[in-house]
Amino acid sequence: VTGTVTASGAVTVGANVETGVTTENTLTQWSATANEGDLDYSVSLHDIRAQAVGTGAGIRFSGRYVDSGSGNAGAGGIDTYKETAVSGEYGFGMRFHTRPDGGSITERLRIDSAGLVGIGCTPSEALQIRQSGANSPTILNECYSTTTSRCGNLLFNKSGSNTAGTVAATEDGEKLGSIAFNG
Protein backbone atom coordinates (compact mmCIF):
# COMPACT_ATOMS: atom_id res chain seq x y z
CA VAL A 1 0.00 0.00 0.00
CA THR A 2 1.35 3.40 -0.87
CA GLY A 3 0.02 6.89 -0.34
CA THR A 4 -2.63 7.83 2.22
CA VAL A 5 -5.03 5.19 3.51
CA THR A 6 -8.21 6.16 5.35
CA ALA A 7 -10.28 3.47 7.05
CA SER A 8 -13.04 3.23 9.62
CA GLY A 9 -13.76 0.31 11.91
CA ALA A 10 -11.28 -2.53 12.39
CA VAL A 11 -8.41 -2.87 9.93
CA THR A 12 -6.55 -6.18 9.68
CA VAL A 13 -3.18 -6.30 7.95
CA GLY A 14 -1.86 -9.74 7.07
CA ALA A 15 1.68 -8.65 6.20
CA ASN A 16 4.45 -6.47 7.55
CA VAL A 17 3.68 -2.79 8.01
CA GLU A 18 6.77 -0.69 7.54
CA THR A 19 6.97 3.07 7.66
CA GLY A 20 10.32 4.61 6.82
CA VAL A 21 12.24 1.39 7.57
CA THR A 22 13.59 -1.00 4.95
CA THR A 23 15.29 -3.81 6.89
CA GLU A 24 14.19 -5.23 10.24
CA ASN A 25 12.70 -8.50 11.45
CA THR A 26 9.56 -7.25 13.20
CA LEU A 27 5.92 -7.15 12.24
CA THR A 28 5.36 -3.42 12.64
CA GLN A 29 7.96 -0.68 12.53
CA TRP A 30 7.79 3.08 12.93
CA SER A 31 10.86 5.20 12.40
CA ALA A 32 9.71 8.80 12.26
CA THR A 33 10.09 10.63 15.56
CA ALA A 34 8.57 13.71 17.11
CA ASN A 35 8.80 15.21 20.55
CA GLU A 36 6.67 17.01 23.10
CA GLY A 37 8.32 18.23 26.29
CA ASP A 38 10.73 15.47 27.41
CA LEU A 39 8.91 12.81 25.36
CA ASP A 40 10.36 11.49 22.10
CA TYR A 41 7.85 9.29 20.28
CA SER A 42 7.17 7.48 17.03
CA VAL A 43 3.49 6.61 17.46
CA SER A 44 0.70 8.82 18.77
CA LEU A 45 -2.64 7.36 19.85
CA HIS A 46 -5.66 9.62 20.34
CA ASP A 47 -8.84 9.14 22.38
CA ILE A 48 -11.58 10.89 20.39
CA ARG A 49 -14.32 10.61 23.03
CA ALA A 50 -15.56 13.76 24.74
CA GLN A 51 -13.22 14.81 27.55
CA ALA A 52 -14.10 13.35 30.96
CA VAL A 53 -12.41 11.83 33.99
CA GLY A 54 -10.74 8.57 32.96
CA THR A 55 -10.62 9.17 29.21
CA GLY A 56 -7.32 8.69 27.37
CA ALA A 57 -5.57 6.49 24.84
CA GLY A 58 -4.17 3.04 25.50
CA ILE A 59 -2.41 0.02 24.09
CA ARG A 60 -3.74 -3.53 24.58
CA PHE A 61 -1.37 -6.48 24.33
CA SER A 62 -2.56 -10.01 23.59
CA GLY A 63 -1.08 -13.40 22.90
CA ARG A 64 -1.83 -17.05 22.26
CA TYR A 65 -2.64 -19.18 25.26
CA VAL A 66 -3.35 -22.55 23.56
CA ASP A 67 -1.26 -24.84 21.32
CA SER A 68 -3.81 -25.00 18.50
CA GLY A 69 -6.74 -22.99 17.26
CA SER A 70 -7.19 -19.29 17.57
CA GLY A 71 -6.85 -18.90 21.32
CA ASN A 72 -5.73 -15.30 21.80
CA ALA A 73 -6.38 -13.47 25.05
CA GLY A 74 -5.85 -9.93 26.24
CA ALA A 75 -2.60 -10.04 28.20
CA GLY A 76 -2.34 -6.52 29.56
CA GLY A 77 -1.86 -2.98 28.51
CA ILE A 78 -0.79 0.57 29.13
CA ASP A 79 -3.23 3.44 29.14
CA THR A 80 -3.44 7.11 30.03
CA TYR A 81 -6.32 8.70 31.92
CA LYS A 82 -7.55 12.26 32.37
CA GLU A 83 -7.57 13.15 36.06
CA THR A 84 -10.31 15.80 36.08
CA ALA A 85 -13.56 16.52 34.26
CA VAL A 86 -12.67 20.22 33.91
CA SER A 87 -12.48 21.36 30.28
CA GLY A 88 -9.10 22.92 29.51
CA GLU A 89 -7.22 21.02 32.23
CA TYR A 90 -4.92 18.42 30.74
CA GLY A 91 -3.41 16.51 33.66
CA PHE A 92 -3.09 12.86 32.64
CA GLY A 93 -1.78 9.84 34.51
CA MET A 94 -0.60 6.48 33.19
CA ARG A 95 -1.59 2.96 34.22
CA PHE A 96 0.04 -0.43 33.62
CA HIS A 97 -2.13 -3.57 33.52
CA THR A 98 -1.43 -7.33 33.58
CA ARG A 99 -3.63 -10.43 33.48
CA PRO A 100 -3.37 -13.33 35.93
CA ASP A 101 -4.23 -16.87 34.85
CA GLY A 102 -7.98 -17.28 35.08
CA GLY A 103 -8.54 -13.58 35.76
CA SER A 104 -9.17 -10.38 33.87
CA ILE A 105 -6.88 -7.54 32.86
CA THR A 106 -6.20 -5.59 36.06
CA GLU A 107 -4.38 -2.36 36.85
CA ARG A 108 -1.12 -3.05 38.71
CA LEU A 109 0.83 0.22 38.68
CA ARG A 110 -0.22 3.86 38.32
CA ILE A 111 1.76 7.06 37.86
CA ASP A 112 -0.32 10.19 38.34
CA SER A 113 0.31 13.53 36.66
CA ALA A 114 2.38 14.73 39.65
CA GLY A 115 4.71 11.72 39.28
CA LEU A 116 3.40 9.87 42.34
CA VAL A 117 3.70 6.09 41.89
CA GLY A 118 1.20 3.59 43.23
CA ILE A 119 1.62 -0.17 43.06
CA GLY A 120 -1.76 -1.77 43.75
CA CYS A 121 -3.32 1.59 44.70
CA THR A 122 -3.93 5.21 43.77
CA PRO A 123 -0.88 6.97 45.23
CA SER A 124 -0.90 9.82 47.73
CA GLU A 125 2.88 9.70 48.34
CA ALA A 126 5.97 9.57 46.09
CA LEU A 127 5.83 5.75 46.22
CA GLN A 128 2.94 3.84 47.74
CA ILE A 129 2.53 0.06 47.73
CA ARG A 130 -0.63 -1.81 48.69
CA GLN A 131 -1.41 -5.51 48.49
CA SER A 132 -4.68 -7.08 49.52
CA GLY A 133 -5.19 -10.56 50.86
CA ALA A 134 -3.18 -12.62 53.29
CA ASN A 135 0.22 -11.47 52.03
CA SER A 136 1.50 -8.04 52.96
CA PRO A 137 3.68 -6.07 50.52
CA THR A 138 7.32 -7.02 50.71
CA ILE A 139 10.18 -4.95 49.40
CA LEU A 140 13.11 -7.25 48.74
CA ASN A 141 16.61 -5.89 48.27
CA GLU A 142 18.99 -8.73 47.43
CA CYS A 143 22.66 -8.38 46.76
CA TYR A 144 24.92 -11.14 45.51
CA SER A 145 28.51 -9.98 45.61
CA THR A 146 31.93 -11.19 46.62
CA THR A 147 33.02 -7.62 47.41
CA THR A 148 32.05 -5.28 50.20
CA SER A 149 29.60 -3.38 48.02
CA ARG A 150 26.68 -1.55 49.59
CA CYS A 151 23.77 -3.98 49.84
CA GLY A 152 20.42 -3.84 51.56
CA ASN A 153 20.56 -0.18 52.58
CA LEU A 154 17.75 2.25 53.14
CA LEU A 155 19.27 5.72 53.06
CA PHE A 156 17.86 8.98 54.39
CA ASN A 157 19.88 11.91 53.04
CA LYS A 158 19.35 15.58 53.75
CA SER A 159 20.21 18.25 51.25
CA GLY A 160 21.80 21.41 52.58
CA SER A 161 20.39 23.31 49.63
CA ASN A 162 17.75 23.09 46.93
CA THR A 163 20.20 21.21 44.72
CA ALA A 164 19.46 17.54 44.09
CA GLY A 165 22.28 15.16 44.97
CA THR A 166 23.90 17.33 47.62
CA VAL A 167 24.18 15.97 51.14
CA ALA A 168 24.69 18.28 54.11
CA ALA A 169 26.05 17.77 57.59
CA THR A 170 23.28 17.57 60.17
CA GLU A 171 22.99 18.85 63.71
CA ASP A 172 23.01 16.38 66.56
CA GLY A 173 19.54 15.02 67.14
CA GLU A 174 18.16 16.30 63.83
CA LYS A 175 15.57 13.92 62.40
CA LEU A 176 16.34 12.84 58.82
CA GLY A 177 13.62 10.25 58.44
CA SER A 178 11.98 7.39 60.23
CA ILE A 179 10.72 3.88 59.89
CA ALA A 180 7.38 3.43 61.63
CA PHE A 181 5.91 0.07 62.55
CA ASN A 182 2.19 0.70 63.01
CA GLY A 183 -0.19 -2.03 64.09
Salt bridges, closest charged atoms under 4 A:
ASP47 OD2 - ARG49 NH2 2.56
ASP79 OD2 - ARG95 NH2 2.92
ASP79 OD1 - HIS97 NE2 3.02
GLU107 OE2 - ARG110 NE 2.76
GLU174 OE2 - LYS158 NZ 2.15
